[in-house]
Amino acid sequence: MYTIIAKIFAFYLNLDYLCTLMTKFLIAAPHSGSGKTTIARGVMALLVQKGYLVQPFKCGPDYIDTKFHAKVCGRPSVNLDTFMATPEHVRELFERYGQDADVCIVEGMMGLFDGYDKDKGSSAEIARILDIPIVLVVDAKSAAYSTAALLSGFLHFRNDLRFGGVIYNKVGSEKHYRMLQEVCEEVGVECLGYLPKNTSLEQASRYLGLDFSEIQKSPELIHLLEQKVRWEKLLTL
């Protein structure tokens, strides 16, 4: 919807750059189980509901999470894997499948820097190859100011990555969230919002990963993301 409006303005005002507007970011986490798939799936569904054309991607050879993406976005999710492909091919895939999209969202795998050999093949490597910002999903259950040390480590571990902001997961209360906001201010990263602690939002797992048999577009998840996450800010990363 928004791209159509931009193209109409471009047609009448001859502003070609409006037609090339596209949001691109990668959703990652410090470790598995932080909630990145829940938040990635929810953000995709929310933006689709808002009228955006969303192209999903997945880091690594994961063929379960891509089914979640395809279900909510209505188009195939594409694997970006530098163990199986060259960086050039990864860039080509990203450009080819995302060329007509309003938003390209890449879901990371495992922890941000976890690859087949240190950080080779990791989500961080994909973000570096594509030169896109990272949104870090942090599990804040039973933690507050300690997240300052965690965030500081991730922000400064490499100087060739861009962090667009942080989304907290499993936040206990508004007071807890205010404390976490102060952490972001102190370490110098954008706080993009949070999801409250809610067991109904957690996706069941099986031996090969998340249970695809229970996939659904969760109205509760979409509503919470719309209310608690600065989704408009995501579009400006």
C-alpha positions in Angstrom: 0.0 0.0 0.0 2.7 2.5 1.1 4.9 1.6 -1.9 2.0 2.2 -4.3 1.5 5.7 -2.8 5.2 6.4 -3.1 5.2 5.3 -6.8 2.2 7.6 -7.5 4.2 10.5 -6.0 7.2 9.5 -8.0 5.2 9.4 -11.2 3.8 13.0 -10.7 6.9 14.5 -9.1 9.5 12.6 -11.1 11.3 11.5 -7.9 12.7 8.2 -8.9 14.3 7.6 -5.5 10.9 7.1 -3.9 10.4 4.0 -5.9 13.5 2.4 -4.5 12.6 2.9 -0.8 12.9 -0.5 1.0 13.4 -1.4 4.6 15.9 -4.2 5.3 16.9 -5.7 8.7 18.0 -8.9 10.4 16.4 -10.2 13.6 18.9 -12.0 15.8 19.4 -12.9 19.4 22.3 -13.6 21.8 21.3 -17.3 21.9 18.6 -19.8 20.8 15.3 -19.7 22.8 15.3 -15.9 23.1 12.1 -15.6 21.1 13.5 -14.3 17.8 11.2 -16.6 15.7 8.2 -15.5 17.6 9.0 -11.8 17.2 10.1 -12.3 13.5 6.9 -14.1 12.7 4.8 -11.6 14.5 6.5 -8.5 13.0 6.1 -10.1 9.5 2.4 -10.7 10.2 1.9 -7.2 11.6 3.5 -5.5 8.6 1.6 -7.6 6.1 -1.6 -6.7 8.0 -0.6 -3.0 7.7 -0.5 -3.4 3.9 3.3 -3.9 3.3 4.7 -6.5 1.0 7.1 -8.4 3.2 9.9 -10.7 1.8 11.2 -13.2 4.4 14.6 -14.8 4.6 16.2 -17.2 7.0 19.9 -17.6 7.9 21.3 -21.0 7.5 19.9 -24.3 6.3 16.7 -24.1 8.4 13.6 -25.3 6.5 11.1 -25.2 9.4 11.2 -21.5 10.2 10.8 -20.7 6.5 7.4 -22.4 6.6 6.3 -20.0 9.4 7.5 -17.1 7.3 5.8 -18.3 4.1 2.5 -18.8 6.0 2.3 -15.3 7.3 3.9 -13.4 4.3 2.2 -15.3 1.5 5.4 -15.8 -0.4 8.4 -18.2 -0.1 11.0 -17.6 2.5 14.6 -17.9 1.2 17.6 -19.5 3.0 20.8 -17.5 3.1 23.6 -19.9 4.0 27.3 -19.1 3.5 28.3 -22.7 4.3 26.5 -23.8 1.1 26.9 -20.7 -1.0 29.3 -17.9 -1.7 28.7 -14.3 -0.3 28.1 -13.2 -3.9 25.3 -15.7 -4.3 23.8 -14.7 -0.9 23.7 -11.1 -2.1 22.2 -12.2 -5.4 19.4 -14.1 -3.7 18.6 -11.3 -1.4 18.4 -8.7 -4.2 16.4 -11.0 -6.5 13.7 -12.1 -4.1 13.5 -8.7 -2.3 13.4 -6.5 -5.4 9.6 -6.0 -5.4 9.2 -5.9 -1.6 8.5 -3.0 0.8 10.3 -4.8 3.6 12.9 -7.5 3.7 13.2 -9.3 7.0 16.0 -11.8 7.7 15.6 -14.1 10.7 18.8 -15.2 12.2 19.8 -18.6 13.6 21.1 -19.6 17.0 23.1 -16.8 18.7 24.2 -13.9 16.5 27.8 -15.0 16.2 27.3 -18.7 16.2 28.5 -20.3 12.9 30.0 -23.5 11.7 33.5 -22.2 12.5 33.4 -19.4 15.1 31.3 -16.7 13.3 31.7 -18.1 9.8 28.2 -18.9 8.5 26.6 -17.0 11.4 23.8 -14.4 11.3 26.4 -11.8 11.9 28.2 -12.8 8.7 24.9 -12.5 6.8 24.2 -9.1 8.2 27.8 -8.0 7.2 27.5 -9.4 3.7 24.2 -7.7 3.1 25.1 -4.6 5.0 21.8 -4.5 6.9 21.1 -3.4 10.5 20.5 -6.0 13.3 17.6 -5.9 15.6 18.6 -7.9 18.7 16.0 -9.8 20.6 17.0 -10.1 24.3 15.3 -12.5 26.8 14.9 -10.3 29.8 13.3 -12.9 32.1 14.9 -12.6 35.6 17.3 -9.9 34.5 17.5 -6.1 34.5 20.7 -4.1 34.7 22.8 -7.2 33.9 21.5 -6.8 30.3 23.8 -3.8 30.1 26.9 -6.0 30.2 25.3 -8.3 27.6 24.3 -5.6 25.2 27.6 -3.8 25.6 29.5 -7.0 24.7 27.4 -7.5 21.5 27.5 -3.9 20.4 31.3 -3.7 20.7 32.4 -7.2 19.8 32.7 -6.3 16.1 33.1 -2.9 14.5 31.7 -4.0 11.1 28.1 -4.5 12.2 25.2 -2.1 12.5 22.6 -2.4 15.3 19.3 -0.9 14.7 17.9 -1.6 18.2 16.8 -4.0 20.8 13.5 -5.7 21.4 13.1 -7.3 24.8 11.2 -10.5 25.3 9.5 -11.9 28.5 9.3 -8.6 30.3 7.6 -8.9 33.7 6.1 -5.4 34.1 6.1 -1.8 33.0 8.6 -1.0 35.8 10.8 -3.8 34.5 10.6 -2.4 31.0 11.5 1.1 32.2 14.6 -0.3 33.8 15.5 -2.0 30.5 14.9 1.2 28.6 17.5 2.9 30.9 19.9 0.1 30.0 19.6 0.9 26.3 20.1 4.6 27.0 23.2 3.9 29.0 24.8 1.6 26.4 23.8 3.7 23.4 21.3 1.6 21.5 17.7 2.2 20.4 15.1 0.5 22.5 12.4 -0.7 20.1 9.9 -2.1 22.6 9.1 -5.4 24.2 6.8 -8.4 24.5 5.5 -9.2 28.0 6.0 -12.5 29.7 3.2 -14.7 28.3 3.3 -18.4 27.9 0.6 -18.4 25.3 3.0 -16.7 22.9 5.7 -19.4 23.2 5.9 -21.9 20.2 6.1 -25.6 21.0 9.2 -27.5 19.9 9.9 -31.0 18.6 13.1 -32.9 18.0 13.9 -31.0 14.8 12.9 -27.6 16.0 9.6 -25.6 16.3 6.4 -27.5 15.8 5.0 -26.4 12.5 1.8 -28.4 13.0 0.6 -25.7 15.4 1.4 -22.7 13.2 -1.1 -19.9 13.2 -1.4 -16.2 12.8 -1.7 -15.2 16.4 -4.0 -12.2 16.8 -2.8 -11.7 20.4 0.9 -11.7 19.2 0.1 -9.2 16.5 -1.8 -6.9 18.9 0.9 -6.9 21.5 3.6 -6.1 18.9 1.5 -3.3 17.6 1.0 -1.9 21.1 4.4 -2.6 22.7 6.9 -2.4 19.8 7.8 0.7 17.8 7.1 -1.0 14.5 7.1 2.3 12.6 10.7 2.8 13.8 11.6 -0.6 12.3 10.6 0.8 8.9 13.2 3.6 9.2 16.2 1.4 10.0 
